[in-house]
């Protein structure tokens, strides 16, 4: 029998050792799985970080390039505007090169003609550099001359002739009216700007950020300096991967230094640029290797401990004290786990007396688990709180699981928001008690309150901004209008809800006859931001019209699904009216509304060119009111201004539509008579002008009589250009004033006295 008992003990020991081996293998497998999971998590976390960083950097670069491109387009538009180019140089420079060129990272803008010569520049720092030949940015001109490019051209990085630092040329072509290339507008964006942007990212050793052209030319490498700027990676495996998709990730060895890196790349909108974040694999996995080594050692220790424990159990199988100690240890471990849970866990019998609670009860209620054991729920909670939870307890004892929220005040006065769960404990079909779990959700409540406040702030912000904000769903149906949008469209938000965007906010071109596609529709279709765009008219529900600047953006949720779009309409009606008024004042006299000298000179150049081609006569007449000073001195400047306005009206009526009447300043006027067949016509006009002063001028109850003296210069007899004709006509006018006033004199080019003019003599 002893041998049988010994055989049973040996068999049990073998089974125990075998079980220990299997358990050790299980522990090793679990730790191996945990180590591998940690590696995957570490890798995925680093990948997500790289993707997010690449996306963020691409958005930042796209915003900068887009803003710069907008400025280039403004310069191109100005170059094609004859009125803008006719302005005086200082005003023309201000119109062409607006203050947006002062944004960070921009070195300057230059306008090159078709031969590569710099004809205009944005700032004073580039003046010396314009003398360089060949100009370093002519690559952009060549691209447009070859016809291989339209729109924005991104050139190869070159060293700036001004600072010596690397810059990225961005350019757009501008064209003659017949479509021929007139030249390019080139802007230089400092490569150092990208390095400064990339410097905000902390990537670890042997890691960096690269900005490349889509054809493989290196634009910027941080933190490696400018050594590799301008090098080409075209044809390499890494570059082919970057060119294969708009965005993505891959692992490879770097072409330039051979280091294995994790790459995340993102193409920058529609620009031929791609940014990639390259983190060294050794840097990414350094923490994981350290932790994996620790866990591996710990797993080996556990496996060895498991085997040792099995041997110990086999040797001490008959020692009950050891078994009891192990049982107590197990109970202690369970208690430790429960005590360290973030929730309060307790058990209550059918009489609602406590049988178990973890240590959280001491913190929340000021009662230790030992003191709580056997305590009725009414005594622990107090009469008032017990009455609140009693209905839930009764339903739980009836077999219905209860879930609800309630607020507790801990002994230290701290308010806790909790989530309570009562789970029935069945024995066969009878409920013998309740498992209660109380979880602290104070932080979640705080975040919910913060989210509500954030939404409220967003609502108030949309209601208080000065632009119209319109939101739709993915089908273009209205979901929200802010108060400004209600005012501009004439729709109330509740009436507009569910209606099509083109019904609520119809947009037209400035002529008012042709509809303009809504940018919100374009944003929904292309899933990209559109605008801002001017030259659009919003028709209000009641027929009123607003000139607006439109822009729209799609709304993409975190799963990449299109959920709607938002459109912003900025009322620029007053701005456009002011711009038209300023453009008018730049070329017309503010008092008489006659063309000023700037417009007169422009018309004179055209008239002289026409006269030279057609072989016709052109006359320049200088006029001065006789007696105007006495009117000003005796009746005041207001009456004098009325006299000038009335004389300007009569003078315009005395000449042809094709003639130009200009107020030179004070009481001096200039008349340009183009396309004359003979000099007799000049005499007829002179007679009409003299006749304008025959009737008295009735001004503010005053009757005023003035005369006019004038001088005449003819093309081509008295000058080949407008400056000479003006000078000679002015000299003839002063001769008329000296010779008795009230008549015209013709300029005498041979030095003789200027001839008094009568209609018959011409």
SULGI-V200146 format. One record per residue. N is the residue number from 0. PSI is psi as a letter, one per 20 degrees, with the letter a starting at -180 (none if undefined). D_LAST is the distance of its C-alpha to the last C-alpha in whole Angstrom. Layout:
BEGIN
N&PSI&D_LAST  N&PSI&D_LAST
END
This chain:
BEGIN
0&h&157  1&g&156  2&h&155  3&g&153  4&h&151  5&g&150  6&h&149  7&g&147  8&g&146  9&g&145  10&g&143  11&g&141  12&g&140  13&g&139  14&h&137  15&g&135  16&g&134  17&g&133  18&h&131  19&h&130  20&g&129  21&g&127  22&g&125  23&g&124  24&h&123  25&g&121  26&g&120  27&g&119  28&g&117  29&g&115  30&h&114  31&g&113  32&g&111  33&g&110  34&g&109  35&g&107  36&g&105  37&g&104  38&g&102  39&g&101  40&g&99  41&g&98  42&g&96  43&h&95  44&g&94  45&h&92  46&g&90  47&g&89  48&g&88  49&g&86  50&g&85  51&g&84  52&g&82  53&g&80  54&g&79  55&g&78  56&h&76  57&h&74  58&g&73  59&g&72  60&g&70  61&h&69  62&g&67  63&g&66  64&g&64  65&g&63  66&g&61  67&g&60  68&h&59  69&g&57  70&g&55  71&g&54  72&h&53  73&g&51  74&g&49  75&g&49  76&g&47  77&h&45  78&h&44  79&i&43  80&o&41  81&h&37  82&g&36  83&g&39  84&i&38  85&i&35  86&r&37  87&q&37  88&g&40  89&g&42  90&h&42  91&g&42  92&g&45  93&h&47  94&g&46  95&g&47  96&n&50  97&r&52  98&i&55  99&i&57  100&i&57  101&j&59  102&r&62  103&p&65  104&i&66  105&p&62  106&h&61  107&r&57  108&p&55  109&q&52  110&o&49  111&q&50  112&a&47  113&i&48  114&j&49  115&j&52  116&q&49  117&p&49  118&h&46  119&q&47  120&q&50  121&h&52  122&r&53  123&h&53  124&i&57  125&j&55  126&g&53  127&h&55  128&h&56  129&i&53  130&i&53  131&q&56  132&p&56  133&q&57  134&p&57  135&i&60  136&j&59  137&i&57  138&h&60  139&g&58  140&g&55  141&h&57  142&g&59  143&h&56  144&h&55  145&i&58  146&j&57  147&i&61  148&q&60  149&r&58  150&b&58  151&p&59  152&p&61  153&o&64  154&r&64  155&q&67  156&p&68  157&r&66  158&p&67  159&p&64  160&i&62  161&g&61  162&i&65  163&i&67  164&r&69  165&p&69  166&q&66  167&o&65  168&p&62  169&p&60  170&q&57  171&q&55  172&q&52  173&q&48  174&q&46  175&r&43  176&h&41  177&j&43  178&i&46  179&q&46  180&p&48  181&h&46  182&a&49  183&q&52  184&o&52  185&p&55  186&q&58  187&p&61  188&p&64  189&p&67  190&h&70  191&h&72  192&g&70  193&g&73  194&h&76  195&h&75  196&g&75  197&h&78  198&i&80  199&i&81  200&p&83  201&o&87  202&i&88  203&r&91  204&q&92  205&k&91  206&q&88  207&a&84  208&p&81  209&q&79  210&p&75  211&q&74  212&q&72  213&h&73  214&j&73  215&i&75  216&p&73  217&p&75  218&g&72  219&q&75  220&o&79  221&p&80  222&k&82  223&j&82  224&a&79  225&j&76  226&h&79  227&j&78  228&p&75  229&i&73  230&q&76  231&p&76  232&j&79  233&p&78  234&i&81  235&q&83  236&g&86  237&g&85  238&h&81  239&h&82  240&g&83  241&h&80  242&i&78  243&i&81  244&q&80  245&h&78  246&r&80  247&a&84  248&q&87  249&r&89  250&p&91  251&r&91  252&p&91  253&q&88  254&h&86  255&h&85  256&i&89  257&j&91  258&p&92  259&p&93  260&q&91  261&p&90  262&p&87  263&p&85  264&q&81  265&p&78  266&q&75  267&n&72  268&c&70  269&j&68  270&q&67  271&l&69  272&q&71  273&p&75  274&p&77  275&q&81  276&p&83  277&o&86  278&p&89  279&p&92  280&h&95  281&h&98  282&g&96  283&g&96  284&j&99  285&g&101  286&g&102  287&g&103  288&h&105  289&g&107  290&h&107  291&h&109  292&g&111  293&g&112  294&h&113  295&g&115  296&g&117  297&h&118  298&g&118  299&h&121  300&g&122  301&g&123  302&g&124  303&h&127  304&h&127  305&g&128  306&g&130  307&h&132  308&h&132  309&g&134  310&g&136  311&g&137  312&g&138  313&h&140  314&h&142  315&k&142  316&h&142  317&i&145  318&o&144  319&h&143  320&h&142  321&g&139  322&g&138  323&g&138  324&g&136  325&h&133  326&g&133  327&h&133  328&g&130  329&g&128  330&g&128  331&g&127  332&g&124  333&g&123  334&h&123  335&g&121  336&g&119  337&h&119  338&h&119  339&j&115  340&q&114  341&i&111  342&q&112  343&p&115  344&p&118  345&r&121  346&p&123  347&p&125  348&a&128  349&h&129  350&j&130  351&k&126  352&q&128  353&p&127  354&i&128  355&q&126  356&q&122  357&r&120  358&i&120  359&h&116  360&h&118  361&h&119  362&h&115  363&h&114  364&i&117  365&k&119  366&p&122  367&q&124  368&h&125  369&g&128  370&h&128  371&h&126  372&p&129  373&i&131  374&p&128  375&q&127  376&h&124  377&h&124  378&h&125  379&g&122  380&h&119  381&q&121  382&g&121  383&g&117  384&h&116  385&h&119  386&h&118  387&h&115  388&i&116  389&g&119  390&h&117  391&h&116  392&g&119  393&g&121  394&h&119  395&h&120  396&i&123  397&j&123  398&j&121  399&p&118  400&p&116  401&p&113  402&p&110  403&r&108  404&q&106  405&r&108  406&p&107  407&q&110  408&o&110  409&r&112  410&h&114  411&j&112  412&j&110  413&p&107  414&p&106  415&p&106  416&p&105  417&q&107  418&o&107  419&p&111  420&p&113  421&o&116  422&p&118  423&q&121  424&o&124  425&q&126  426&o&130  427&d&130  428&j&129  429&p&129  430&o&127  431&i&129  432&a&126  433&p&122  434&p&120  435&p&118  436&p&115  437&o&112  438&p&109  439&o&107  440&k&103  441&g&102  442&h&99  443&g&98  444&g&98  445&g&96  446&h&93  447&g&93  448&g&92  449&h&90  450&g&88  451&g&88  452&h&86  453&g&84  454&h&83  455&g&83  456&g&80  457&g&78  458&g&78  459&h&77  460&g&74  461&h&73  462&h&73  463&i&71  464&q&68  465&i&65  466&q&64  467&p&65  468&p&68  469&p&70  470&q&73  471&r&74  472&a&77  473&i&77  474&j&76  475&k&73  476&p&75  477&p&74  478&i&77  479&p&75  480&p&72  481&r&71  482&h&70  483&h&66  484&h&67  485&g&68  486&g&65  487&h&63  488&h&64  489&j&66  490&q&69  491&q&72  492&g&74  493&h&77  494&h&75  495&h&73  496&p&76  497&i&77  498&q&74  499&q&71  500&h&69  501&i&66  502&g&67  503&g&67  504&m&64  505&p&62  506&q&59  507&r&56  508&r&52  509&h&49  510&i&48  511&i&51  512&h&52  513&p&54  514&q&57  515&p&58  516&p&61  517&p&63  518&h&64  519&h&67  520&g&68  521&h&67  522&h&69  523&h&72  524&g&71  525&i&71  526&k&73  527&r&70  528&q&68  529&q&64  530&a&61  531&q&60  532&p&57  533&a&54  534&k&51  535&q&54  536&p&54  537&p&58  538&o&58  539&r&61  540&h&63  541&j&62  542&i&58  543&q&57  544&q&55  545&p&55  546&p&53  547&q&56  548&p&57  549&q&60  550&q&63  551&q&67  552&q&70  553&q&73  554&o&76  555&p&79  556&r&83  557&i&85  558&j&86  559&j&83  560&q&83  561&o&79  562&i&80  563&a&76  564&r&73  565&p&71  566&p&67  567&p&65  568&o&62  569&p&60  570&o&57  571&k&54  572&g&52  573&h&51  574&g&51  575&h&48  576&g&46  577&h&46  578&g&45  579&g&42  580&g&41  581&h&41  582&h&39  583&g&36  584&h&37  585&i&36  586&i&33  587&q&31  588&p&31  589&h&35  590&g&33  591&i&30  592&k&31  593&q&27  594&p&27  595&a&28  596&h&27  597&g&30  598&h&28  599&g&25  600&h&26  601&g&27  602&h&25  603&g&22  604&g&25  605&g&25  606&h&21  607&g&21  608&g&24  609&g&22  610&h&19  611&h&21  612&g&23  613&i&21  614&k&18  615&r&15  616&q&13  617&p&14  618&q&12  619&p&15  620&p&14  621&p&17  622&q&18  623&p&21  624&p&23  625&p&24  626&j&27  627&h&28  628&h&31  629&h&33  630&g&33  631&g&35  632&h&37  633&h&38  634&i&38  635&r&39  636&h&37  637&g&38  638&h&36  639&g&33  640&g&33  641&h&33  642&g&30  643&g&28  644&g&30  645&g&28  646&h&25  647&h&25  648&g&26  649&h&23  650&h&20  651&h&22  652&h&22  653&i&18  654&r&17  655&r&18  656&h&22  657&i&21  658&q&19  659&p&21  660&p&21  661&p&23  662&o&25  663&h&25  664&q&28  665&c&29  666&k&26  667&p&24  668&q&22  669&p&19  670&p&17  671&o&17  672&n&14  673&r&16  674&k&16  675&q&12  676&h&12  677&r&8  678&i&5  679&h&4  680&h&7  681&g&7  682&h&5  683&g&8  684&g&11  685&g&10  686&g&11  687&g&14  688&g&15  689&h&15  690&h&17  691&h&20  692&j&21  693&g&22  694&q&25  695&q&28  696&p&29  697&o&33  698&o&35  699&l&38  700&j&39  701&p&37  702&p&34  703&p&31  704&p&28  705&r&25  706&a&21  707&p&19  708&q&17  709&r&15  710&q&14  711&p&11  712&p&13  713&q&12  714&p&14  715&j&16  716&g&14  717&j&15  718&q&18  719&i&21  720&r&22  721&h&21  722&g&23  723&g&21  724&g&18  725&g&20  726&g&21  727&h&18  728&h&16  729&g&19  730&g&19  731&h&16  732&g&17  733&h&20  734&h&18  735&h&17  736&h&20  737&h&22  738&k&19  739&i&20  740&r&19  741&k&18  742&r&14  743&q&12  744&q&11  745&p&10  746&p&13  747&o&14  748&i&16  749&j&18  750&i&20  751&r&18  752&q&17  753&p&14  754&p&11  755&p&11  756&p&7  757&q&7  758&h&5  759&h&5  760&i&4  761&none&0
END
